Amino acid sequence: MWSLAWASGEPSHVTAWPPTPPSWTCSPTCPRIGQVEFALEYDREVSELVVSIFQARDLPPNPYSGTLDTYIKGVLLPNSDDKFQTKTIKNTTDPVFKERFLFSLEPDELLGRVLNLQVYAIDKYARQKVIGEADIRLGDLDLSMAIKMWLNLRDIDEKPTEYGDILFSLSYLPTAERLTIVIVKARNLKWREGRNTGDPFVKVYLLQNGKKISKKKTTVKRGERNPIYNEAMIFSVPAAALPTIQLRITVAELLPENKTPSLGHVIVGANTSGTEASHWNQMMTSLRKPVAMWHYLRK
């Protein structure tokens, strides 16, 4: 890993993400501990990944001083040797770093890597504490172009739930005002009563301002723990309505008497956070092109 001198401007050919943090929200139990802005740029010709750390904002202030001294540590998991650390920025809850770090990675290495960012605070006794972290799987991103994003920080003890994962793609065609979601597959689903398999299917709800507008569902895959669907669903959505739209993707299982309990869900779209918001925003900056990502299921 090498630290690069910061030049004026941004990574070359960076995808234009929102210049200021959108009003992403957490679940009611999610502590509001700030956001971090960074960019990723991969050069296939020389097999180099550049991680640019721009800034953090809305960090929780020290209750005594009302401000913070902070720095960011990053690591490309699972290899703990691929790591970096920014300089310390003092006396602000909105630190600006503008630092770049370079890693030598072959293209096939990207799929298994997770970028983990931890924001540290230093008190007057030089004690250091993690106040929040964020991570994103590189295999979920289209790194054919540089991308820049904001992610909400989460408490260090808040871990993803263990209900499985789902892979789907999103695309929006402005000329036809058509939003398409392709349910690709799910994995590691957790079944009721300790069973190893079930009969899963996926329901997709189109929500506008939280209200259900439309619903579609996949076929049922019988006796599958890691079902593969590859089924597309198309919704008519005017471009002007996109800031109010969400998609709720629910994995359910078909039981006797047509009962369909939920195994977990994920919501992407307006007023979401983390990977869910990143997926939606990448779709909006890659119009007409399907963007696929894995998502953790939650309950």
C-alpha positions, 0 to 999 in steps of 0.5 A: 500500500502507498499513500498518494499526494493529494492533487486538486480535483477528484479521481479521474472520470469519477461518477458524479454522486451527490455533492452533499450527503442525502438524507439517508435514514437508519432503522429506529434502533440505529444510532446516528453517528455520522457519515463518511465520504470516499471514492474507489478507482481501479486501473485494470492495466496496472492492477491498482486500486485507489481508495480516496478518503474525502471527509466525514460529517455529523460525528458525535461531539465529545460531551465536554469539549463539543468537538473531536480529534479524529482519523480514519483507519481502513483495511481491505479484508480479509487481508489485514496487511492491506491497510491505511490510516489518515492523518488526524484532523483536530477540533471538528465534527466534520473533518476533511481528509483528502487523502489517497491510498493505493493497493496492488490487486489483481482483478480476480482479488477484488471479488472477495475483498471488503473495504472496512472504514473505522473512524477513531476519536482521540481524547485529551489523554491520547486515548483512542476509541472507534466511534463508528465504522462502515464497510462495502464489498468490492465485488458488489460494485461496478469498478469499470469507472471510478465511483464516489459515495457516502455511507452511514457509520454504524456502531462498532457492535452492530453487526449484519443480521444472519438471515441470508443474502439476496442478489438482484440488479436494478436499472432505470430506462428514462425514455420509457420511465421503466424501473426493472429489478432482476431477482438473481438468487439468494443464499444461506437462507435460514428456515423455520424450525431448524430445517435445511431447505424450504420452498422460497420465493421473492415478493417485490413491493413498489412503495411511494412515500411508504405506501404500497403501489404495486406488487410482483413475485417470483416463482416458488423454488421447491426444496432449495436453500440457495435458490436461483431465479433470474426473473425480471420485474418491471414497474412503471415509474415517472422520473419525477417520482423517483425521489419518493420511490422504494422497493421492498424485496422480501424472501418468503417461504411457501407453507401448507395452507398457503401461509407465506412467512417472511425469511427476511427483507431489504429496502432500496430506494429513497431515504435508505442507507448503506449498501441499499442507498449505494445500489440505488444511487449507482443505478441513477448514475448508470441509467439503462445499465443493470447494476447488481449487488448482494444485500443482507436480509433483515427482519 
